Amino acid sequence: MLRIFFLLIITVLLGGFTTAAAPSAPDDVPLGTPILAFDTAAQDAIWLYDLQNRTARQLSFGDEQHRVWGFSPDGCRVLFTLGRSPTHIRAYSARLNGDDVREVARFASPPSGVWSIWEPQWSPDAANPRIAFTFIRYTPNNSDGFDTDHRIAWVDASAANGYGGEPAFYSVTGDEHTARWSFDGARLIYVSYEERPAGADPFSTAVPNSPVTSTLREADIWMVDADGSNKRRVTDFPVGSVSMPRWSPDGDLIGFVYSPSPNNDQIWMIGSAAGSIPTQLSYATALALDLSWFSDSTAMVASLRDFRGAAENRLWRIPLVGIADNEAEEILSDPASSYLDYPRYSSDGRFLAFRSAYALGLMDFSGASGIENISGLLPDTFDGNTPPVWSPSVFTGESSCGGQ
C-alpha cells in the first residue's frame, strides 16, 4: 500500500474568537467536500481538513478546552463545546470560518448553580432541526463534592431561532447519557442508568424480598421520537450494562456494547422496531474502546483490545451474521499503525478516519483493489483525543453556504 505523508504548517492565534489556516488554505478560499473535523490533543483548537483540496483550516475560540461534535444538517456550521472545567462547559455553533459564534442553550432565566452541556448532537433532519445534548447539573453535597444529575435535553436549532434557545427535556430520571439521532433525525436513542440490588456476584440478581445491602448501577438503551412521543425501553438486560449505542445508517438496526461484568465487553445489535430481540455477535471477553458502522450498514467496525489474540486495540469488521470471535476481520493490518481506535467512515464510504497511537490517520478505499493507499498518519501536530467527525453527505462545499 502506498503511504503518503503530508505536513501542514500551523499558525495558532489565541485570545478571543480567531481563525487560522495552513498557507495552502487561506481564509478567503472556500473549503471543499468532504470535511473531516477534529480537535487537537491539547484541546486548544479545532481543525477542518478539506479532503477535496488537501488543505486545512484551524479554528481557535480562546483558551478554553475545545471539543468538536459535528455539523449542522447542511454542513455549513460546526458544533462544539468550550469548557474551563468539567463543571463549566458550554455548547456553541459557528460558521466554517469561525464567524457568527452562537451559544446553543440560551435561557430566559439562567439556571442557578453549577451546570454543563456535553455530547451535543445536531439532528440530520433539516425540516425539524434540533440539537440534543446531556444537560448536567452539579449540586454541592456534604462531602465537599458534587452530586450530579444528567438529563437528555434539546433546543430548536433553526436559523430563525438563532441555532439554539431554551432547552426542553426528553428525559427526567436524572442518569441519562450518550444521545444519538437516527440518520433521518426522526428518533433519538440514549442510555439510561438504573440501580438494582446486588446479587451474590455481578451475574446474579438479588434474592427476592432480601435486605438490600448494596446496589449496582447499570444501563439500558431507550428510544424516543423527535417530538418527545413514543418513549420506550429498547434493551432490558436483567444484569449487566449497555454502552455505545450506534444507529445503522439505514436506521434498521442499533449496535451496542453489552458488558455482563466490568471490562467484559461484547458486541450486540437489535432491530430498531418495537419488540425486536437483541442478537449477540461476539462472546469472548474483550475491551471495547469504540464502535461504529460501515456506511452501507452491512457490518460494524469495533476497536477492541484483547480480542482474537491481539493484546493491543485494533479495528475489526464485525459481521452481522455468525460469531465475530471466529469471523471478524482486521480492517487495517499495517505494521506502522498500532493502537487503533475511533474509526469513522465518510458518508460515501470512501474514506476511513481513525486514530493510531493518538495520531490521526486516513484510509482511502477508492482504488480498484479496494485499498489503494493510506493517506497517512498525520504529523504529531495533529494528535488528538476525540473521535473525528465528517461533514454530512448533502454538503457540497463552503461556497454553497452563503451567509449561514
Buried (B, 14 or more C-beta within 10 A) or exposed (E): BEEEEEEBEBEEEEEEBBBBBBEBBEEEBBBBBBBBBBBBBEBBBBBBBBBEBBBBBBBBBEEBBBBBBBBBBBBBBBBBBBBEEBBBBBBBBBBBBBEBBBBBBBEEEEEEEBBBBBBBBBBBBBEBBBBBBBBBBBEEEEEEEBEBBBBBBBBBBBEEEBBBBEBEEBBEEEBBBBBBBBBBBBBBBBBBBEEBBBBEEBEEEBEEEEEEEEEBEBBBBBBBBBEEEEEEEBBEBEBBBBBBBBBBBBBBBBBBBBBBEEEBBBBBBBBBEEEBEBEEBBEBBBBBBBBBBBBEBBBBBBBBBBBBEEEEBBBBBBBBEEEBBEBBEBBBEBEEBEBBBBBBBBBEBBBBBBBBEEBBBBBBBEEEEEBBBBBBBBBEBBBBBBBBBBBBBEBEBBEBBEEB
